[in-house]
Amino acid sequence: MTDSIPVMTTKQVALKTPSGFLAFGFGSGLAPVAPGTFGTLAAIPPYLMLAQLSWAVYAVLVVVAFFVGIYLCNQASKNLGVHDHGGIVWDEFVGLWITLFMVPLQWHWLLLGFGLFRFFDVLKPFPIKWLDKKVAGGFGVMIDDVIAGLFAWVILFSIVSWVQ
């Protein structure tokens, strides 16, 4: 006989465990369609607060959010018995925050950053798709969105720099 971890329902994890509540983006990952997009939208209010900080503090908080996210996503995945459940969207939060790093706080840059991040997160060009398939655990859940955020940031920051 093997020991098995009791698996919780998605709503139980997302709404009744602190790690699940954060991993599911304050419940935004429970959206019945496009939970990643809804999670990215839910990342905007915290971004608006982060954007008020110095770039150094912003960067430190995003790095902390990444490492906290490894734990959160790992816990939620264990509780669900599924690796990288679609409703786990803390990785989208961090990916969007990376995309918008050091970008002027103006609605058109936010909209373009949102679109670029979703583009790379959905399309998953190399090495994003490879990482998504090959890296396990909370780090695996997080790293593909971090790379998508970096790809989107390079393009967005280049456009911002060219225009300004």
C-alpha positions as CSV (number, residue, x, y, z in Angstrom):
1,M,0.0,0.0,0.0
2,T,1.3,3.5,-0.9
3,D,0.7,6.7,1.0
4,S,-1.2,9.2,-1.0
5,I,-1.7,12.8,-0.4
6,P,-5.4,13.7,-0.3
7,V,-6.2,15.8,-3.3
8,M,-8.4,18.9,-2.8
9,T,-10.9,20.3,-5.2
10,T,-9.8,23.4,-7.2
11,K,-12.1,25.7,-5.3
12,Q,-10.9,24.3,-2.0
13,V,-7.3,25.0,-2.9
14,A,-8.0,28.4,-4.4
15,L,-10.3,29.8,-1.8
16,K,-9.5,27.9,1.5
17,T,-5.7,27.7,1.6
18,P,-3.5,30.8,1.8
19,S,-1.0,29.4,-0.7
20,G,-3.7,28.5,-3.1
21,F,-5.5,31.8,-2.8
22,L,-2.3,33.6,-3.8
23,A,-1.3,31.0,-6.4
24,F,-4.8,31.3,-8.0
25,G,-4.3,35.1,-8.1
26,F,-6.8,36.0,-5.4
27,G,-9.3,33.8,-7.2
28,S,-8.8,35.1,-10.7
29,G,-7.5,31.8,-11.8
30,L,-10.9,30.3,-11.2
31,A,-12.2,32.0,-14.4
32,P,-14.0,29.3,-16.5
33,V,-12.2,30.5,-19.7
34,A,-8.8,32.0,-20.2
35,P,-7.7,31.9,-16.5
36,G,-4.2,33.0,-17.6
37,T,-5.6,36.2,-19.1
38,F,-7.8,36.8,-16.1
39,G,-4.8,36.2,-13.9
40,T,-2.7,38.7,-15.9
41,L,-5.6,41.3,-15.5
42,A,-5.6,40.7,-11.8
43,A,-1.9,41.4,-11.7
44,I,-2.5,45.0,-12.8
45,P,-3.7,46.5,-9.5
46,P,-0.7,45.3,-7.6
47,Y,1.5,46.5,-10.5
48,L,0.0,50.0,-10.1
49,M,1.3,50.0,-6.5
50,L,4.7,48.5,-7.5
51,A,5.1,51.2,-10.2
52,Q,5.1,53.9,-7.6
53,L,8.3,52.5,-6.1
54,S,11.9,53.0,-7.1
55,W,13.2,50.6,-9.8
56,A,15.5,49.0,-7.2
57,V,12.7,48.3,-4.7
58,Y,10.4,47.1,-7.6
59,A,13.1,44.7,-8.8
60,V,13.7,43.3,-5.3
61,L,10.0,42.8,-4.8
62,V,9.6,41.0,-8.1
63,V,12.5,38.7,-7.3
64,V,10.9,38.0,-3.9
65,A,7.5,37.3,-5.6
66,F,9.3,34.9,-7.9
67,F,10.8,32.9,-5.0
68,V,7.5,33.0,-3.1
69,G,5.8,31.9,-6.2
70,I,7.9,28.8,-6.5
71,Y,6.6,27.8,-3.1
72,L,3.0,28.9,-3.7
73,C,2.7,27.1,-7.1
74,N,4.4,24.0,-5.7
75,Q,2.0,23.8,-2.8
76,A,-1.1,24.4,-5.0
77,S,0.1,21.8,-7.5
78,K,0.6,19.3,-4.7
79,N,-2.8,20.0,-3.2
80,L,-4.4,19.6,-6.6
81,G,-2.3,16.6,-7.6
82,V,-1.7,18.3,-11.0
83,H,1.5,20.0,-12.3
84,D,0.8,23.5,-13.5
85,H,-2.9,23.6,-13.3
86,G,-4.3,26.3,-15.6
87,G,-5.8,28.2,-12.7
88,I,-2.5,28.7,-11.0
89,V,-1.7,32.3,-12.2
90,W,0.9,33.7,-9.7
91,D,3.4,33.0,-12.5
92,E,1.3,35.4,-14.7
93,F,1.5,38.1,-12.0
94,V,5.3,37.9,-11.9
95,G,5.6,37.6,-15.7
96,L,3.6,40.8,-16.2
97,W,5.5,42.6,-13.5
98,I,8.7,41.7,-15.3
99,T,7.3,42.9,-18.6
100,L,6.4,46.3,-17.2
101,F,9.7,46.8,-15.3
102,M,11.1,50.4,-15.8
103,V,8.3,51.2,-18.3
104,P,6.5,54.5,-17.9
105,L,3.2,54.2,-16.1
106,Q,0.9,55.1,-19.0
107,W,-2.1,53.2,-20.2
108,H,-0.8,52.6,-23.7
109,W,2.4,51.0,-22.4
110,L,0.4,48.9,-19.9
111,L,-1.8,47.7,-22.7
112,L,1.1,46.9,-25.0
113,G,2.9,45.2,-22.2
114,F,-0.1,43.1,-21.4
115,G,-0.5,42.1,-25.0
116,L,3.1,41.2,-25.5
117,F,3.2,39.2,-22.3
118,R,0.1,37.2,-23.2
119,F,1.5,36.7,-26.8
120,F,4.7,35.1,-25.5
121,D,2.9,33.2,-22.7
122,V,0.4,31.6,-25.1
123,L,2.7,31.1,-28.1
124,K,5.6,29.8,-26.0
125,P,8.6,30.2,-28.4
126,F,11.8,28.3,-27.6
127,P,13.0,28.0,-24.8
128,I,9.6,28.8,-23.1
129,K,7.8,25.7,-24.4
130,W,10.8,23.4,-23.6
131,L,11.0,24.8,-20.0
132,D,7.2,24.4,-19.6
133,K,7.4,20.7,-20.6
134,K,10.7,19.7,-18.9
135,V,11.0,21.6,-15.6
136,A,8.9,20.3,-12.8
137,G,7.6,21.7,-9.5
138,G,7.0,25.2,-8.5
139,F,10.1,26.4,-10.3
140,G,8.8,24.8,-13.5
141,V,5.5,26.6,-13.1
142,M,7.2,29.9,-12.7
143,I,10.2,29.9,-15.0
144,D,8.3,29.8,-18.4
145,D,6.3,32.9,-17.5
146,V,9.5,34.6,-16.3
147,I,11.1,34.0,-19.7
148,A,7.9,35.1,-21.4
149,G,8.0,38.3,-19.3
150,L,11.7,38.8,-20.2
151,F,10.9,38.4,-24.0
152,A,8.0,40.8,-23.7
153,W,10.1,43.3,-21.7
154,V,12.9,43.4,-24.2
155,I,10.5,44.3,-27.0
156,L,8.4,46.8,-24.8
157,F,11.5,48.5,-23.3
158,S,13.0,48.8,-26.8
159,I,9.9,50.4,-28.1
160,V,9.6,52.8,-25.2
161,S,13.3,53.7,-25.5
162,W,12.9,54.3,-29.3
163,V,9.8,56.5,-28.9
164,Q,10.9,58.5,-25.9
